[in-house]
Amino acid sequence: MRPLVFLFILLSLPLRAHAETEWEKWLDGIMLDGEYSEASYEELYDNLLDFQRNGINVNAATREQLLALPFLSDQQVMDIMEYIYQHGSMKSINELMSIESIDYSTRQLLQEFLYAGDKPDKGFPSMRNIIKWGKNELSLYAKIPTYERVGDSPEGDYLGYPYKFWARYSFSYADNVRVGIMASQDAGEPFFSGVNKTGFDQYSAFVQLNGIGRVETLVAGRYSIAAGMGLTINSAFSLGKTAILQNMGRQRNALRPFTSASESGYLQGAAATIRLSDALCVTPFLSYRKTDATLNDDGTVSSLIYTGYHRSQSEINKKNNTSISVAGADARWTHGDLSLGATAIYTHLDRPLSPNKTAVYKRIYPEGSDFFNASLNYSWIHYPFNISGESAINEKGAIATLNTLGWHLSQYVELMAIYRFYSFNYYSPHANSFSEGGKTQNESGIYIGMKWQPRYGLEIMAYTDFAYFVWPRYGVSQSSYANDNVINCSWKTGSWQFSGRYRLHLRQKDSKSVSGLSWQAEHRLRIGAEWTADRWTSRSQLDVSSAPSSSSNKSVSQGYMLTENIGYDTGKWKLYAGGKYFHTDSYDSRLYSYERAMPHTFSYPAYFGHGIRYSLVAIWSPVPALQFTAKAAVTDYFDRSTISSGQQQINASSACDIEMGLRWRW
């Protein structure tokens, strides 16, 4: 009980002010434990950070630029553009209060990304103005462990230094020009040696130009693209079941540079959105990139690898041994409330996929060198309804379809329904859409969600999702069902904000005791409280979990975690301290929690076992153009003498990481 007492003592202190931005709180709120990988969340985090730093001029923004903000619905985007068309340019971003569909929480989010500026002159700016008025930014980052992994020891397999670091440079001018270069290095990878004689393990770059005549956007280098509902291609982040209620299941049609350090989720080449008429635009794209792969003895690909780790000789042998070529186009016609689109994409691998299909659930894994996907999509927005969908087909004739219906029942109540059917034979190498199983394959289901604001400051969101898998899955030897249920409440009153979330996740899996399938239930509860004062910050959180145990000795694994974050902001100095106490029976009842991280990095790790985690972040800005950041984080375990396993094993019960960063703007 001592950690619980300590938690509420801290909660009672007069703390809180500027700990997290509104969009960081939003991102924390949409995270469902284990729904996506940390790399996926990092990509979304990096995109939102990029939007915040560059800003979007609401008076000059296109529909596509506004739709790039993941929390906006089609209706809200249409209402913003309609308001500017009817009333002229906004003089202040506070005019968003006049748009009925934009509620208080969405307005708070928009104020961090939008600004009301003058409309730019038509035409592309001169090179002289670009060079003279362009903005530069240089960011450096290093992570230094104070411990030794087995792989870093003289007897270990890692060939490089135990440090992680990266460098970023970006240049931008208004909304017309963006250039970015990044070099990154994971801990344990060779640096200026071996296969990395040129220095870093990974280099990436992009150039983005907007507003060149009929070319709305041109991107060369690394980029991401999304079309329709993501059934053919969506190399960007796909929102989960909680966040999709925010944007009412809208389509995502976006072309943007890829700025994340992740080695997955991007294309490499060139793409452009070309406006052929007021109603019609097309986006052709080409890509060629190398990727890591595990090869079979005959040289075919057993599996593609996107971790980006090249620390040991075995990992280096898999580096860039396979190439992927992509060619495709997306066309979109919009007239009033109606939007129609078509997408086609061809993908070629220089080595054919040939996975091991011994297990039954692997027999639907894709194989071959050539893949083709095509789709038709639609969207119709006519208040109070919002209807959208996409139907796709692959080279085998297998289909996938997803359709959504949003209904603004009143100013305070929104309802949404999603139906999807993904054939077990359907496969697209670049698909990334709404699902329960994590793939756009072998799934059908119905999702029903509701967002209700019964009074000012109070919001209730809830959904239920039923899914059916016709083909066996990992741990399931026959057709099976799943049911996911969440209710999320938040209440803001004065300086206080309270939140609560309960999730009941039911899945059918092979029974341990009897033949056939049995329902397994996973329960997760989160309760949080936040209080705001002048300069201080306080946020307290309790997480509880109960999940089926994989151990033969126990049927249920349980756990809880107490989290406290406090902060202090003087303007030039910002200090943030965080602490977690966690106690779970096993990995099955692991708990996830967002942790304040360094710029351009994201931390949402899983905690299990028995231990504590504490961290301190210091940010110093001696002048507005210069910022230094440092972080120290320690994890102490009470139930083990070693941490992790294999080459990552640390022969101690405690681990401390030091991180440092520098950002310079001019």
C-alpha positions in Angstrom: 0.0 0.0 0.0 3.0 2.4 0.4 3.2 3.2 -3.3 -0.5 4.0 -3.4 -0.2 6.3 -0.4 2.8 8.0 -2.0 0.9 8.4 -5.2 -2.0 10.3 -3.6 0.3 12.4 -1.5 1.8 13.7 -4.7 -1.6 14.1 -6.2 -2.6 16.4 -3.4 0.3 18.8 -4.0 -0.3 22.0 -5.9 1.3 20.9 -9.1 0.7 21.2 -12.9 1.1 23.4 -15.8 2.8 22.8 -19.0 3.8 19.1 -18.8 2.4 17.8 -22.1 0.9 19.4 -25.2 -2.7 18.6 -25.9 -1.8 16.4 -28.8 0.6 14.4 -26.6 -2.3 13.8 -24.2 -4.5 12.9 -27.1 -1.9 10.4 -28.4 -1.6 8.9 -24.9 -5.4 8.6 -24.7 -5.8 6.6 -27.9 -3.2 4.0 -27.1 -4.7 0.6 -26.4 -2.2 -1.8 -24.8 -0.3 -3.7 -27.4 -2.5 -2.6 -30.3 0.4 -1.3 -32.3 4.1 -1.6 -32.2 6.2 1.2 -30.6 7.6 2.0 -34.0 4.1 2.7 -35.4 3.3 5.1 -32.5 6.7 6.7 -33.0 5.9 7.4 -36.6 2.6 9.1 -35.7 4.4 11.0 -32.9 7.1 12.2 -35.2 4.5 13.3 -37.8 2.5 15.3 -35.2 5.7 16.9 -33.9 6.6 17.9 -37.4 3.1 19.4 -38.0 3.4 21.4 -34.7 6.8 22.8 -35.4 6.0 23.8 -39.0 2.4 24.9 -38.5 -0.4 24.9 -41.0 -1.8 28.2 -42.2 -5.6 27.6 -42.0 -6.3 30.3 -44.5 -4.2 28.6 -47.2 -4.6 25.0 -46.2 -5.9 22.5 -48.7 -8.3 19.7 -47.8 -5.5 17.2 -47.9 -3.4 19.2 -45.5 -6.2 19.4 -43.0 -7.0 15.7 -43.4 -3.4 14.9 -42.5 -4.3 15.8 -38.9 -5.6 12.4 -37.6 -8.2 13.6 -35.1 -10.2 15.6 -37.7 -13.3 14.1 -39.4 -14.3 14.8 -43.0 -17.2 16.9 -41.7 -14.9 19.1 -39.6 -12.5 19.6 -42.5 -15.4 20.5 -44.8 -16.8 22.9 -42.2 -13.5 24.7 -41.8 -13.1 25.2 -45.5 -16.7 26.3 -45.9 -16.4 28.8 -43.1 -13.4 30.4 -44.8 -15.2 30.4 -48.2 -18.2 32.2 -46.7 -16.5 34.6 -44.2 -13.1 35.1 -45.7 -9.7 34.5 -44.1 -9.7 33.9 -40.3 -8.2 36.8 -38.3 -7.6 34.6 -35.4 -7.6 30.8 -34.8 -10.2 31.5 -32.1 -12.8 31.8 -34.9 -12.9 28.0 -34.7 -15.4 28.5 -31.9 -17.9 29.6 -34.5 -17.8 26.2 -36.2 -20.4 24.0 -34.6 -18.9 20.6 -35.5 -15.6 21.4 -33.7 -15.9 20.7 -30.0 -13.8 22.1 -27.2 -11.2 19.3 -27.1 -10.7 19.3 -30.9 -10.4 23.1 -30.8 -7.6 22.8 -28.2 -5.8 20.3 -30.4 -6.1 22.5 -33.5 -4.6 25.5 -31.8 -1.3 23.6 -31.5 -1.2 23.0 -35.3 -3.1 25.8 -37.1 -2.4 29.5 -37.3 -4.3 32.3 -39.0 -1.8 33.8 -41.5 -2.0 35.8 -44.6 -2.8 34.0 -47.8 0.5 33.6 -49.8 1.0 35.0 -53.2 0.0 32.7 -56.0 2.9 30.9 -57.8 6.0 29.3 -56.5 8.4 31.6 -54.6 11.7 32.8 -56.1 15.0 31.0 -55.2 16.2 34.3 -53.8 13.4 34.4 -51.3 13.7 30.7 -50.4 17.4 31.1 -49.6 16.9 34.4 -47.8 13.9 33.6 -45.6 14.1 29.8 -45.3 14.3 28.2 -41.8 17.0 25.7 -40.8 17.0 23.2 -37.9 19.7 20.9 -36.7 19.0 18.2 -34.1 21.5 15.8 -32.5 20.7 12.9 -30.1 22.7 10.3 -28.2 21.7 7.5 -25.8 24.4 6.2 -23.5 23.8 3.0 -21.4 25.6 2.8 -18.0 25.5 -1.0 -18.2 27.0 -3.7 -20.4 24.9 -6.1 -22.5 26.2 -9.6 -23.3 26.5 -8.5 -27.0 28.7 -5.5 -26.0 31.1 -7.6 -24.0 34.4 -8.9 -25.5 32.8 -12.3 -25.9 29.6 -10.8 -27.4 28.4 -10.7 -31.0 27.9 -7.0 -31.4 30.4 -5.3 -33.7 29.9 -1.7 -32.8 29.7 0.7 -29.9 27.0 0.4 -27.3 25.6 3.9 -28.0 22.6 5.0 -30.1 22.7 8.3 -31.8 21.3 10.2 -34.8 21.6 13.6 -36.5 18.8 15.5 -38.4 18.9 18.5 -40.6 15.8 20.2 -42.1 15.2 23.3 -44.2 11.8 24.8 -44.9 10.2 27.9 -46.5 6.6 28.7 -45.8 4.4 25.8 -47.2 6.4 25.6 -50.4 9.7 23.9 -49.7 10.9 21.3 -47.3 14.2 19.4 -47.3 15.3 16.8 -44.7 18.4 14.7 -44.1 18.8 12.1 -41.4 21.6 9.7 -40.3 21.0 7.2 -37.5 22.9 4.5 -35.6 21.4 1.8 -33.3 23.4 0.6 -30.3 25.8 -2.2 -31.2 26.1 -1.3 -34.9 29.5 -0.7 -36.6 30.4 3.0 -37.0 32.9 4.0 -39.7 34.0 0.4 -39.8 33.0 -2.9 -41.4 29.9 -2.6 -43.6 29.4 1.0 -42.4 32.6 2.5 -43.7 30.8 5.7 -44.6 29.8 6.2 -41.0 26.1 5.7 -39.9 24.1 2.6 -40.5 21.2 4.4 -42.1 20.9 7.5 -44.2 17.6 9.0 -45.5 16.6 12.2 -47.2 13.6 13.9 -48.9 12.7 17.0 -50.8 9.1 18.3 -50.8 7.8 21.0 -53.1 4.2 22.4 -52.9 2.3 24.7 -55.3 4.2 24.3 -58.6 1.5 25.1 -61.0 -0.8 22.1 -61.2 1.5 20.1 -59.1 0.1 20.4 -55.6 2.8 18.3 -53.9 6.0 16.7 -55.2 8.1 14.5 -52.9 11.4 12.8 -53.8 13.3 10.5 -51.5 11.6 8.7 -48.7 7.9 9.3 -48.4 4.6 7.8 -47.2 1.3 7.6 -49.0 -2.2 6.7 -48.0 -5.2 6.1 -50.3 -8.8 5.3 -49.5 -9.3 3.2 -46.4 -5.9 1.6 -46.7 -6.9 -1.7 -48.3 -4.4 -1.3 -51.2 -1.8 1.1 -49.8 -1.3 3.0 -46.5 2.3 3.3 -45.6 1.4 5.8 -43.0 0.0 5.1 -39.5 -3.4 3.5 -39.3 -5.6 4.7 -36.4 -7.0 2.2 -33.9 -10.4 1.6 -32.5 -10.4 4.5 -30.1 -9.0 7.1 -32.4 -11.2 6.2 -35.3 -14.2 7.5 -33.3 -12.5 10.9 -33.3 -12.4 11.2 -37.1 -15.6 9.2 -37.7 -13.8 6.6 -39.8 -12.9 8.9 -42.6 -10.6 8.1 -45.5 -7.0 9.1 -45.6 -5.5 10.3 -48.9 -2.2 11.8 -48.1 1.3 12.2 -49.6 4.0 13.4 -47.3 7.7 13.0 -46.7 8.8 10.2 -44.3 10.6 11.9 -41.4 10.8 9.0 -38.9 13.9 7.0 -38.0 11.9 3.8 -38.5 13.1 1.4 -41.2 9.6 0.3 -42.1 6.5 2.0 -43.4 8.0 4.1 -46.2 8.5 4.2 -49.9 11.6 5.5 -51.6 11.6 7.3 -55.0 9.2 10.0 -56.2 5.5 10.8 -56.0 3.3 13.8 -57.0 -0.2 15.0 -56.6 -1.3 16.7 -59.8 -4.5 18.8 -60.0 -5.9 18.1 -63.5 -9.1 20.1 -62.8 -11.0 21.6 -59.9 -12.6 18.2 -59.3 -9.9 15.7 -60.4 -6.5 15.0 -59.1 -4.1 12.1 -59.6 -1.1 10.9 -57.5 1.3 8.6 -59.4 4.2 7.1 -57.4 7.3 5.1 -58.0 9.5 3.4 -55.4 12.6 1.2 -55.2 14.2 0.3 -51.9 16.3 -2.4 -50.3 15.1 -4.3 -47.3 16.4 -7.0 -44.9 15.2 -10.5 -45.2 15.8 -14.0 -43.9 16.6 -16.2 -46.8 16.0 -19.9 -47.5 18.8 -22.2 -48.7 17.7 -21.7 -52.3 17.9 -17.9 -52.1 14.2 -17.3 -51.7 12.7 -15.1 -48.9 11.5 -16.8 -45.8 10.4 -13.5 -44.2 11.0 -9.8 -44.6 12.7 -7.9 -41.7 11.9 -4.3 -40.8 13.7 -3.9 -37.4 16.7 -2.2 -38.9 19.2 -3.8 -36.5 22.6 -4.6 -38.0 24.6 -5.3 -34.8 26.0 -8.8 -35.3 27.4 -10.6 -38.3 24.2 -12.7 -38.7 22.1 -9.5 -38.8 24.5 -7.8 -41.2 24.3 -10.8 -43.5 20.6 -10.1 -43.9 21.1 -6.4 -44.6 19.6 -5.1 -47.8 19.7 -8.5 -49.5 16.2 -8.0 -51.1 14.8 -5.2 -53.2 11.2 -4.1 -53.6 9.9 -2.1 -56.6 6.6 -0.4 -56.5 4.6 1.5 -59.2 1.1 2.8 -58.8 -1.4 5.7 -59.0 -4.3 7.0 -57.1 -7.0 9.1 -58.8 -9.7 11.2 -56.9 -12.7 13.0 -58.2 -14.6 15.3 -55.8 -17.8 17.3 -56.4 -19.7 18.8 -53.5 -20.5 16.2 -50.9 -19.3 13.2 -53.1 -15.8 11.9 -53.6 -14.9 8.9 -55.7 -11.4 7.3 -56.0 -9.5 4.5 -57.7 -6.1 3.1 -56.8 -3.9 0.6 -58.5 -0.5 -0.7 -57.3 2.0 -3.2 -58.6 4.8 -4.6 -56.4 7.8 -6.7 -57.4 10.4 -8.5 -55.2 13.7 -9.5 -56.8 13.6 -12.6 -54.6 10.3 -14.5 -54.4 8.6 -15.0 -51.0 8.6 -18.6 -49.9 7.7 -18.8 -46.2 7.6 -22.1 -44.2 4.0 -23.3 -44.4 4.3 -26.3 -42.2 1.8 -24.9 -39.6 -1.8 -24.6 -40.7 -2.1 -20.9 -39.9 0.9 -20.1 -42.1 -0.7 -21.7 -45.3 -2.3 -18.4 -46.2 1.0 -16.5 -46.0 1.8 -14.7 -49.3 4.3 -16.2 -51.7 5.8 -15.2 -55.1 7.5 -12.2 -56.6 4.7 -10.2 -58.1 1.6 -8.7 -56.4 -1.1 -6.5 -57.9 -3.9 -4.7 -56.1 -6.7 -2.4 -57.3 -9.6 -0.7 -55.5 -12.5 1.7 -55.8 -13.4 4.0 -52.9 -16.1 6.5 -52.1 -17.0 9.1 -49.6 -20.3 11.0 -49.1 -20.6 13.7 -46.5 -24.0 15.3 -46.0 -24.7 16.4 -42.5 -25.7 14.6 -40.3 -24.3 11.6 -42.2 -20.9 10.5 -43.3 -20.5 7.4 -45.4 -17.2 6.1 -46.8 -15.7 2.8 -47.9 -13.3 0.9 -50.2 -13.4 -2.4 -52.0 -10.2 -4.0 -53.3 -9.1 -7.0 -55.3 -5.7 -8.7 -55.7 -4.1 -10.7 -58.5 -5.8 -13.9 -57.2 -9.3 -12.4 -57.4 -9.6 -12.3 -53.6 -11.4 -9.3 -52.3 -11.4 -7.0 -49.3 -14.0 -4.4 -48.4 -14.5 -1.9 -45.6 -17.4 0.5 -45.2 -18.2 3.0 -42.5 -21.3 5.0 -41.5 -21.1 8.0 -39.2 -24.2 9.7 -37.8 -24.2 13.0 -35.9 -27.3 12.2 -33.9 -27.1 15.7 -32.3 -24.5 18.3 -31.4 -23.5 16.1 -28.4 -23.9 12.5 -29.7 -22.1 10.8 -32.6 -22.5 7.2 -33.7 -20.4 5.1 -36.0 -20.5 1.7 -37.5 -17.8 -0.2 -39.5 -18.2 -3.4 -41.5 -15.2 -5.1 -42.9 -14.6 -8.3 -44.9 -11.0 -9.4 -45.7 -10.7 -12.7 -47.5 -8.1 -15.1 -46.2 -6.6 -15.1 -49.7 -6.4 -11.3 -49.9 -3.0 -9.8 -49.5 -1.5 -6.4 -50.3 2.2 -5.8 -49.3 1.3 -2.2 -48.4 -2.2 -2.5 -46.9 -2.7 -1.1 -43.5 -6.3 -0.7 -42.4 -8.8 -1.1 -39.5 -8.6 -4.6 -38.0 -8.7 -6.8 -34.9 -6.0 -9.2 -35.9 -3.4 -6.7 -37.1 -3.6 -7.7 -40.8 -5.9 -6.8 -43.7 -6.5 -10.5 -44.3 -8.6 -13.4 -42.9 -11.1 -11.3 -41.0 -14.7 -10.0 -41.0 -16.4 -8.0 -38.4 -18.7 -5.3 -37.2 -17.7 -2.3 -35.1 -20.2 0.0 -33.3 -18.9 3.1 -31.5 -20.4 6.1 -29.7 -19.1 9.5 -28.6 -21.3 11.4 -26.2 -20.8 14.8 -24.5 -23.7 15.0 -21.9 -22.3 18.3 -20.5 -19.5 20.7 -21.0 -16.2 19.2 -20.1 -17.5 15.6 -19.9 -17.0 13.1 -22.8 -17.8 9.5 -22.9 -16.6 7.2 -25.7 -17.4 3.5 -26.1 -17.3 0.8 -28.7 -17.8 -2.9 -29.2 -16.2 -4.8 -32.0 -17.0 -8.4 -33.1 -14.6 -10.2 -35.4 -14.6 -13.6 -37.1 -11.5 -15.4 -38.5 -12.4 -18.1 -40.9 -8.8 -19.5 -41.2 -6.9 -20.8 -38.2 -4.6 -18.4 -36.5 -1.5 -18.7 -34.2 -2.7 -20.5 -31.1 -6.1 -21.3 -32.7 -6.5 -24.5 -34.7 -9.9 -23.6 -36.3 -12.2 -20.8 -37.2 -12.6 -18.4 -34.2 -14.3 -15.3 -32.9 -13.1 -12.3 -30.9 -15.0 -9.5 -29.1 -13.3 -6.2 -28.0 -15.2 -3.7 -25.7 -14.0 -0.3 -24.4 -15.6 2.5 -22.4 -13.5 5.7 -22.0 -14.6 8.7 -19.9 -12.9 12.1 -19.4 -14.1 15.0 -17.3 -12.5 18.4 -17.1 -13.6 20.8 -14.3 -11.6 23.9 -13.4 -8.0 22.9 -12.8 -8.8 19.2 -12.6 -9.1 16.6 -15.3 -10.1 13.0 -14.5 -10.1 10.0 -16.9 -11.0 6.4 -16.8 -10.9 3.5 -19.2 -12.0 -0.1 -19.0 -11.4 -2.7 -21.7 -12.7 -6.2 -21.9 -11.1 -8.2 -24.7 -12.5 -11.7 -25.4 -10.8 -14.2 -27.7 -11.3 -17.8 -28.7 -8.2 -19.9 -28.4 -7.3 -23.6 -28.1 -8.3 -24.9 -24.7 -5.6 -26.2 -22.4 -7.9 -28.7 -20.6 -10.5 -29.9 -23.2 -10.6 -30.3 -26.9 -11.8 -27.4 -29.1 -11.8 -23.7 -28.3 -12.5 -21.7 -25.2 -13.2 -18.1 -24.5 -10.3 -16.2 -22.8 -11.0 -12.8 -21.2 -8.5 -10.0 -20.7 -9.5 -7.1 -18.4 -7.6 -3.8 -18.3 -8.5 -0.7 -16.2 -6.9 2.7 -16.2 -7.8 5.6 -13.8 -6.0 9.0 -14.1 -6.2 12.4 -12.5 -4.5 15.7 -13.5 -4.4 19.1 -11.8 -3.2 22.5 -13.2 -1.5 25.4 -11.4 0.8 28.1 -12.7 4.1 26.5 -13.2 3.8 23.0 -12.0 2.5 19.7 -13.3 1.0 16.6 -11.7 -0.5 13.6 -13.3 -1.3 10.4 -11.5 -2.4 7.1 -13.0 -3.4 3.6 -11.8 -3.4 0.6 -14.3 -4.8 -2.8 -13.5 -4.7 -5.9 -15.7 -6.0 -9.5 -15.6 -5.2 -11.8 -18.5 -5.2 -15.6 -19.3 -1.9 -17.1 -18.1 0.3 -19.1 -20.5 1.7 -20.9 -17.5 0.3 -24.4 -16.7 0.4 -23.6 -13.0 -2.0 -20.6 -13.1 -5.1 -19.9 -15.2 -5.0 -16.1 -14.7 -2.2 -13.6 -14.6 -2.8 -10.3 -12.8 -0.9 -7.0 -12.3 -1.1 -3.4 -11.4 1.1 -0.2 -11.9 1.1 3.2 -10.2 2.4 6.1 -12.2 3.2 9.7 -11.1 4.5 12.5 -13.3 5.4 16.0 -12.1 6.9 19.0 -13.9 8.1 22.5 -13.4 8.3 25.2 -16.2 10.1 28.5 -15.8 10.3 29.3 -19.6 14.0 28.8 -20.0 14.1 25.7 -17.8 11.6 22.7 -17.9 12.0 19.8 -15.5 9.9 16.7 -15.6 10.1 13.7 -13.2 8.3 10.4 -13.5 8.0 7.3 -11.4 6.3 3.9 -11.8 5.8 1.0 -9.5 4.7 -2.1 -11.2 3.9 -5.6 -10.0 2.5 -8.3 -12.4 2.4 -12.1 -12.2 4.0 -12.5 -15.6 4.4 -11.1 -19.1 0.8 -12.1 -19.8 -0.5 -9.3 -17.6 2.1 -6.7 -18.7 1.1 -3.1 -18.5 1.9 -0.2 -20.9 2.5 3.4 -20.0 3.6 6.5 -22.0 6.8 8.2 -20.7 8.0 11.6 -21.6 10.9 11.2 -24.0 13.5 13.2 -26.0 12.5 15.2 -29.1 11.8 13.0 -32.1 11.7 9.9 -29.9 8.7 8.1 -28.4 8.5 5.8 -25.4 5.5 3.5 -24.7 7.1 0.3 -23.2 5.6 -2.7 -21.5 6.3 -3.4 -17.8 6.0 -6.8 -16.2 7.4 -8.5 -13.2 8.1 -6.5 -10.0 10.0 -3.3 -9.9 10.2 0.5 -10.2 11.0 2.9 -13.0 12.0 6.5 -12.5 13.2 9.2 -14.9 14.1 12.9 -15.0 14.0 15.1 -18.0 15.7 18.6 -18.1 15.2 21.0 -21.0 17.2 24.3 -21.1 16.6 27.0 -23.7 19.1 29.8 -23.1 17.8 31.6 -26.2 14.7 30.7 -28.3 16.8 29.3 -31.1 18.8 26.8 -28.9 17.6 24.0 -26.8 19.5 21.4 -24.8 17.7 18.3 -23.4 18.9 15.6 -21.1 17.2 12.5 -19.6 18.2 9.9 -17.1 16.0 6.8 -16.6 16.5 3.9 -14.3 14.6 0.5 -14.1 15.1 -1.5 -10.9 13.7 -5.1 -10.7 13.0 -6.8 -7.4 12.3 -10.3 -8.8 15.3 -11.1 -11.0 19.1 -10.8 -11.2 19.3 -10.4 -14.9 17.4 -8.3 -17.4 16.4 -9.4 -20.9 18.0 -12.4 -22.6 20.4 -13.5 -25.4 22.8 -10.8 -26.6 20.6 -8.1 -25.0 20.9 -9.6 -21.5 22.2 -7.4 -18.7 23.8 -9.2 -15.8 22.2 -7.0 -13.2 18.8 -6.2 -11.7 19.0 -2.5 -12.5 19.6 -0.6 -15.8 20.2 3.2 -16.3 20.2 5.0 -19.6 21.4 8.6 -20.2 20.1 10.5 -23.2 21.2 13.9 -24.5 19.9 16.1 -27.3 20.6 19.4 -29.0 18.3 21.5 -31.2 19.5 24.6 -33.1 17.2 26.7 -35.3 18.3 29.6 -37.4 
